[in-house]
Amino acid sequence: MTASAGEARFKSARQQPAKQPAAQPAGARPAGSPNRSAAATVTPLPTRAVSVPLLARPLASYYLLVASTALLIAFGLVMVWSSSYVETSGARSSVSFAIVQKQALWVAIGLPLMIVASRLPVKVFRFLAYPAILAAIVLLMAVLVPGLGVTLNGARRWLDFGGPFTIQPSEFAKLALLLWGADLLARKHQHRTFDSYRRILIPLAPVTLVVLALIEKEHDLGTSMVVITIVLALLWFAGAPGRLFGLLVGFGVGGVTLLAISQPYRMQRLLNFGHPFKDLQNSGWQAGQGIYALGSGGWWGVGLGGSREKWGYLPEAHSDFIFAIIGEELGLMGTLAVLLLFAVLAYAGIRVAQRSRDAFSRLVAAGIVAWLMVQALVNIGAVIGLLPITGIPLPLISAGGSSLIFTMFALGMLMALARNEPRARTALNARGPGRIRRAFGWMGAVTHPRSEPTRKQPTRKQPTRKQPTRKQPIAQHPNATQPTRRQRGR
């Protein structure tokens, strides 16, 4: 009984099918396998946005130039309005907005020129160098022609084109000489012709002397000083030898001194320089009233529009001596704000000059900074009594169309050079085309740099080496007789 029961159980167990493992859901880990998913899954750490300093960003120079230029232009319009709306005629005074309206018109003309200049490539500026210097010389000569030149305050410096459009060619000569001199010295650097004084100075020195002679015919000593400064800055940043630079500085100082003592009114200004109250009623009147205006301003000024000196006391209050009105109405804080804006402009320009790769861009940026900063320092120094009065305007602030337009165009060129910095160019290409470029994109002339079709580089066809081929045996007919051993031995 026991044996038969065991055999029966053994037979029934062999006849039952094998038990299958239970079905597992998709993606489930089989039992007994190591937990690899826990090791492969990495919990991301919390990320923190990396803040880049403002001055370390690619377009920092460009934005500093745009901001400081815009603030100076807007501030200049406000101060021209505040210093010129009082029109005094004898004992009567009236309100007039003619000067500020004319200044606003010049701003409206110069703003598009500055924007266009900031978008132009560097090669366009180099192309304009030689035509610009020729046009400047022709215009300077046209001023001296009777009937063409306009005389104002005893000086013939302007050309009248009808209506409010009166151009001072000497302002254009600064820009033209800057472009031409930078292009000339950049070519000399490229061809390595800086080995002698003669090669450095010719033809730069003769052309500069011609421009200075024509400007001196207009009795404009201030502009002559700025032109000399531009040429010296170009030579300094071009790497001229120190001995040559020292000789040129000596000749420049000596020439300006001779020009200053050559005219009686200039000699009188030099004699009264530093002591305007000795002859306050005559030659020291303008300088003395400027000091009165600055002294009455205090820390915070008498308020915008509250100047007393503009009521017929201070001559040229809206142009050459506008800095005195700023000090009177806005006080020391207002004058320091103007100096801060000029300092930011100078810092951004020097930064562009240092980061420029080609010699032409570096020279143009340095020349523009030297031009504007020296002109601002000479104007401010004359107002506060540290320098003799020369009659040059304060850049971007004083009333005057010619100075404003060519200064804005020069700053537009400086902005274009800032956009041409290596990192700035990479950042602009990553942004894609702007609104203006997209508006003209339908013409097919402007495309995104990343979307431009890549030009297929021509591949050189490599010479193929002919491989030696083996001689294949000729297939024989199946009925052909095989050669005998003796025949093969032959």
Rosetta blueprint (number, residue, H / E / L):
1 M L
2 T H
3 A H
4 S H
5 A H
6 G H
7 E H
8 A H
9 R H
10 F H
11 K H
12 S H
13 A H
14 R H
15 Q H
16 Q L
17 P L
18 A L
19 K L
20 Q L
21 P L
22 A L
23 A L
24 Q L
25 P L
26 A L
27 G L
28 A L
29 R L
30 P L
31 A L
32 G L
33 S L
34 P L
35 N L
36 R H
37 S H
38 A H
39 A H
40 A H
41 T L
42 V L
43 T L
44 P L
45 L L
46 P L
47 T L
48 R L
49 A L
50 V L
51 S L
52 V L
53 P L
54 L H
55 L H
56 A H
57 R L
58 P L
59 L L
60 A H
61 S H
62 Y H
63 Y H
64 L H
65 L H
66 V H
67 A H
68 S H
69 T H
70 A H
71 L H
72 L H
73 I H
74 A H
75 F H
76 G H
77 L H
78 V H
79 M H
80 V H
81 W H
82 S H
83 S H
84 S H
85 Y L
86 V E
87 E E
88 T E
89 S E
90 G L
91 A L
92 R E
93 S E
94 S E
95 V E
96 S L
97 F L
98 A H
99 I H
100 V H
101 Q H
102 K H
103 Q H
104 A H
105 L H
106 W H
107 V H
108 A H
109 I H
110 G H
111 L H
112 P H
113 L H
114 M H
115 I H
116 V H
117 A H
118 S H
119 R H
120 L L
121 P L
122 V H
123 K H
124 V H
125 F H
126 R H
127 F H
128 L H
129 A H
130 Y H
131 P H
132 A H
133 I H
134 L H
135 A H
136 A H
137 I H
138 V H
139 L H
140 L H
141 M H
142 A H
143 V H
144 L L
145 V L
146 P L
147 G L
148 L L
149 G E
150 V E
151 T E
152 L E
153 N L
154 G L
155 A E
156 R E
157 R E
158 W E
159 L E
160 D E
161 F L
162 G L
163 G L
164 P L
165 F L
166 T E
167 I E
168 Q L
169 P H
170 S H
171 E H
172 F H
173 A H
174 K H
175 L H
176 A H
177 L H
178 L H
179 L H
180 W H
181 G H
182 A H
183 D H
184 L H
185 L H
186 A H
187 R H
188 K H
189 H H
190 Q H
191 H L
192 R L
193 T L
194 F L
195 D L
196 S L
197 Y H
198 R H
199 R H
200 I H
201 L H
202 I L
203 P L
204 L H
205 A H
206 P H
207 V H
208 T H
209 L H
210 V H
211 V H
212 L H
213 A H
214 L H
215 I H
216 E H
217 K H
218 E L
219 H L
220 D L
221 L H
222 G H
223 T H
224 S H
225 M H
226 V H
227 V H
228 I H
229 T H
230 I H
231 V H
232 L H
233 A H
234 L H
235 L H
236 W H
237 F H
238 A H
239 G L
240 A L
241 P L
242 G H
243 R H
244 L H
245 F H
246 G H
247 L H
248 L H
249 V H
250 G H
251 F H
252 G H
253 V H
254 G H
255 G H
256 V H
257 T H
258 L H
259 L H
260 A H
261 I H
262 S H
263 Q L
264 P H
265 Y H
266 R H
267 M H
268 Q H
269 R H
270 L H
271 L H
272 N H
273 F L
274 G L
275 H L
276 P H
277 F H
278 K H
279 D H
280 L L
281 Q L
282 N L
283 S L
284 G L
285 W H
286 Q H
287 A H
288 G H
289 Q H
290 G H
291 I H
292 Y H
293 A H
294 L H
295 G H
296 S H
297 G H
298 G L
299 W L
300 W L
301 G L
302 V L
303 G L
304 L L
305 G L
306 G L
307 S L
308 R L
309 E L
310 K L
311 W L
312 G L
313 Y L
314 L L
315 P L
316 E L
317 A L
318 H L
319 S L
320 D L
321 F L
322 I H
323 F H
324 A H
325 I H
326 I H
327 G H
328 E H
329 E H
330 L H
331 G H
332 L H
333 M H
334 G H
335 T H
336 L H
337 A H
338 V H
339 L H
340 L H
341 L H
342 F H
343 A H
344 V H
345 L H
346 A H
347 Y H
348 A H
349 G H
350 I H
351 R H
352 V H
353 A H
354 Q H
355 R H
356 S L
357 R L
358 D L
359 A H
360 F H
361 S H
362 R H
363 L H
364 V H
365 A H
366 A H
367 G H
368 I H
369 V H
370 A H
371 W H
372 L H
373 M H
374 V H
375 Q H
376 A H
377 L H
378 V H
379 N H
380 I H
381 G H
382 A H
383 V H
384 I H
385 G L
386 L L
387 L L
388 P L
389 I L
390 T L
391 G L
392 I L
393 P L
394 L L
395 P L
396 L L
397 I L
398 S L
399 A L
400 G L
401 G H
402 S H
403 S H
404 L H
405 I H
406 F H
407 T H
408 M H
409 F H
410 A H
411 L H
412 G H
413 M H
414 L H
415 M H
416 A H
417 L H
418 A H
419 R H
420 N L
421 E L
422 P H
423 R H
424 A H
425 R H
426 T H
427 A H
428 L H
429 N H
430 A H
431 R H
432 G L
433 P L
434 G L
435 R H
436 I H
437 R H
438 R H
439 A H
440 F L
441 G H
442 W H
443 M H
444 G L
445 A L
446 V L
447 T L
448 H L
449 P L
450 R L
451 S L
452 E L
453 P L
454 T L
455 R L
456 K L
457 Q L
458 P L
459 T L
460 R L
461 K L
462 Q L
463 P L
464 T L
465 R L
466 K L
467 Q L
468 P L
469 T L
470 R L
471 K L
472 Q L
473 P L
474 I L
475 A L
476 Q L
477 H L
478 P L
479 N L
480 A L
481 T L
482 Q L
483 P L
484 T L
485 R H
486 R H
487 Q H
488 R H
489 G H
490 R L
